[in-house]
Amino acid sequence: MKLCMLLTILILADASAQQVLSLDDAILLAKTNNRSLQQASAFVASEEASAGEASSHLYPGISFVAGYTRLEDGAFRLSTPNQPQPIAVGSVVENNYLFRVGLRQPLFTGSRLSGLSDAADLRFTAAIQEQSMAEQNMIFSVTAAYWSLYQGRKVANLANENVARLEAYRADTEKLMESGLATRNDLLRVEVRLSNGMIAAIEAENDATLAEMRLNTLIGRTATDSVILATTPGDVSARADGDSLGKPHSTAHLVELAKERRPDLRAAETRSEAAGKMVTAASAAWWPQIDLTANYQYNNPNSRYQPITPDFLGTWDVGVSLVMDLWSGGETQSRVEHAEAARRQADIRKMQLLDNVTLEVSEAALNLRRSREKMTVALLAASQADENLRATTDKYRAGLATSTELLDAEVDLYTAQVQLSGAEAEYALAHAEVVRSVGGTGAGAPPP
């Protein structure tokens, strides 16, 4: 009784340690836990703060100053060459208190402040767009890891099935030896193939375990957690066939979709605009800077009142200041040239990215077409290999086929099944790559 309870507890504990995970669930977990996305989010927050800092300079700045000074004594003394002994000519207030509130408002800066503010706002917008692209890249990475685990487990299962078939063939060969229809060499040939099959099964299990660890790491779970996959390539194929844009599209049409949707293209355009604003801000140094200033002082003593008395008295002033650099040793020219060079770099990066996106979309479209055709061929090959092995096995057990023919048929089936599982996973991954390349975030992107 106790043993049964213990087994039940162990079974329940093992089940609770496993998690049934669909592809959508994995993506949702990664959006919450993925470190790269967390970094992108922190960068967006940083750019938002920088934009707020830059825009704050457009508004009045108000400052408050307070101070206290204690003088040496309370008399003001004067000495002359004819009178070396200092003579007290007036009293000095020993305790000095200073309170001042000041206001400064830029009136004209040659678009320097507005340029810096606009550039910061654009960089913030670009950071949001880049975060969106980082999320799409993460989705593709999780999808690739998911299908890698699917294929790894599929291959491991096929390898184990292959071992089971070879063990059955070994038993059949031993019976045929007893009947004189097989030789010792036939048995050794089967046993060698069985040993190789066991090694292949071990390697497949290891590959599947590593794939599971990679997926867990991407979605923020413990690397050794057990995952039960709930999505199959067939689900992706059915979803793709049901997409509203699931009809065949030309590569040129997909490229146009990418130009409209890709967040990284929009981010490159935004950063190019920001670089242009920085040129405007740098060129503002050629113009005078005009500021409005205002101050209110409440001091004890207040030097603006004569005679000086140890009393708190208030005074105010308002003024306009103009500052213009007449000569800076070429600093302004260098800043403008630096900003213009940065803008050219941003424009070139934008054009280079567009070229890369065009190539990326074209490659993804070709890969999807190839993987669809490859999956069709692999399905036919697996079906033929299965039928061939079935017929060869029957002949072998009847003594009408050699062990070489049997093992060749078995290898053909195993190879065809592995290729089929790979083609199914490849098609699902190729579909995800098309989705990512055109700037989509789900399965609704149009396969060509």
Sequence and secondary structure as in RCSB ss.txt:
>XXXX:A:sequence
MKLCMLLTILILADASAQQVLSLDDAILLAKTNNRSLQQASAFVASEEASAGEASSHLYPGISFVAGYTRLEDGA
FRLSTPNQPQPIAVGSVVENNYLFRVGLRQPLFTGSRLSGLSDAADLRFTAAIQEQSMAEQNMIFSVTAAYWSLY
QGRKVANLANENVARLEAYRADTEKLMESGLATRNDLLRVEVRLSNGMIAAIEAENDATLAEMRLNTLIGRTATD
SVILATTPGDVSARADGDSLGKPHSTAHLVELAKERRPDLRAAETRSEAAGKMVTAASAAWWPQIDLTANYQYNN
PNSRYQPITPDFLGTWDVGVSLVMDLWSGGETQSRVEHAEAARRQADIRKMQLLDNVTLEVSEAALNLRRSREKM
TVALLAASQADENLRATTDKYRAGLATSTELLDAEVDLYTAQVQLSGAEAEYALAHAEVVRSVGGTGAGAPPP
>XXXX:A:secstr
 HHHHHHHHHHHHHHHHEEEE HHHHHHHHHHH HHHHHHHHHHHHHHHHHHHHHHTTS EEEEEEEEEE S SE
EEE  SS  S EEEEE  SEEEEEEEEEEEEEE TTHHHHHHHHHHHHHHHHHHHHHHHHHHHHHHHHHHHHHHH
HHHHHHHHHHHHHHHHHHHHHHHHHHHHTTSS HHHHHHHHHHHHHHHHHHHHHHHHHHHHHHHHHHHTTS TT 
EEEE   HHHHHHHHHT TT S   HHHHHHHHHHH HHHHHHHHHHHHHHHHHHHHHGGGS EEEEEEEEEEEB
S TTSSS  SS EEEEEEEEEEE  S  TTHHHHHHHHHHHHHHHHHHHHHHHHHHHHHHHHHHHHHHHHHHHHH
HHHHHHHHHHHHHHHHHHHHHHTT S HHHHHHHHHHHHHHHHHHHHHHHHHHHHHHHHHHHTT SSTTS   
